[in-house]
Amino acid sequence: MARAGAPVVDDAFGVIAHPVRRELLERLAEGERRVTDLAADLPVSRPAVSQHLRLMHDVGVVRERRSGRERYYTLRRDRLGDVERWLRRLDQFWARGLRRLARHLERQG
């Protein structure tokens, strides 16, 4: 879905870089949803939501199921593993820093 001026999105980090896609991920974390339901109360049109979902599907973070004229989407959490690993490394970094700070403060008495 590369357009002139739009960055190429080809991984989970690109998916979570956009606030509408983050909201869609949060809604899909609750379970399978129809496009119509996902688009409700978002600040973009339903066609724009469909474009975001298509990109997310192409990256592999959502699965699409068709039933008649309806399209249903499901989160593929396993495809967010790179983000999860990166966040875990950040958590470890901050935990080490806070432990060092606590030791320093304890020595200061």
C-alpha positions in Angstrom: 0.0 0.0 0.0 2.9 2.4 -0.7 1.8 5.8 -1.9 3.8 8.8 -2.8 5.2 10.3 0.4 3.7 7.5 2.6 6.3 5.3 4.4 6.4 1.7 3.5 4.8 -0.5 6.2 6.1 -4.0 6.1 6.4 -5.0 9.8 4.6 -4.8 13.1 6.5 -1.7 14.1 5.0 0.1 11.1 1.6 -1.1 12.0 1.7 0.3 15.5 3.2 3.6 14.3 -0.2 4.9 13.3 -2.8 5.8 16.0 -5.8 4.4 14.0 -4.0 1.1 13.6 -3.2 1.0 17.3 -6.8 1.5 18.1 -7.8 -1.2 15.7 -5.3 -3.6 17.4 -6.8 -2.8 20.8 -10.3 -3.4 19.5 -9.2 -6.7 17.9 -7.6 -7.8 21.2 -11.1 -8.2 22.5 -11.9 -10.7 19.8 -13.1 -11.1 16.2 -14.8 -8.0 14.8 -16.7 -6.9 11.7 -15.2 -4.0 9.7 -18.4 -2.0 10.5 -17.9 -2.5 14.2 -14.2 -1.7 14.0 -14.9 1.5 12.2 -17.4 2.8 14.7 -16.4 6.0 16.5 -13.0 6.3 14.7 -12.0 9.7 13.3 -11.6 8.2 9.8 -14.0 6.9 7.2 -14.9 3.2 6.8 -13.0 3.0 3.5 -9.9 4.3 5.4 -10.4 1.7 8.1 -10.6 -1.0 5.4 -7.3 0.3 3.9 -5.7 0.1 7.4 -7.0 -3.4 7.8 -5.7 -4.4 4.4 -2.3 -3.2 5.3 -2.4 -4.9 8.6 -3.5 -8.1 6.9 -0.6 -7.8 4.4 1.8 -7.4 7.2 0.3 -10.5 8.9 -1.0 -9.0 12.2 -4.6 -9.7 11.4 -6.5 -12.5 9.8 -9.5 -11.9 7.5 -12.6 -14.1 7.3 -15.5 -13.5 4.9 -19.0 -14.5 5.6 -21.4 -13.4 2.8 -20.8 -9.7 2.3 -19.2 -9.2 5.7 -15.5 -9.3 6.5 -14.4 -10.2 10.0 -10.9 -9.6 11.4 -9.0 -11.3 14.1 -5.7 -10.3 15.8 -2.8 -12.6 15.1 -0.9 -11.8 18.4 1.9 -14.1 17.5 2.8 -11.8 14.7 3.5 -9.0 17.2 6.4 -11.0 18.6 9.1 -8.5 17.4 7.4 -5.7 19.3 6.9 -7.8 22.4 10.6 -8.7 22.4 11.7 -5.1 21.9 9.4 -4.0 24.8 10.8 -6.7 27.0 14.3 -5.4 26.4 13.2 -1.9 27.3 11.6 -3.2 30.5 14.8 -4.9 31.4 16.8 -1.7 30.7 14.5 0.3 33.0 14.4 -2.4 35.7 18.3 -2.5 35.8 18.4 1.3 36.0 15.9 1.4 38.8 17.8 -1.3 40.7 21.0 0.8 40.4 19.2 3.9 41.5 17.7 2.1 44.5 21.2 0.8 45.5 22.6 4.2 45.2 19.9 5.8 47.3 20.3 3.1 50.0 24.0 3.9 50.2 23.2 7.6 50.5 21.1 6.6 53.5 
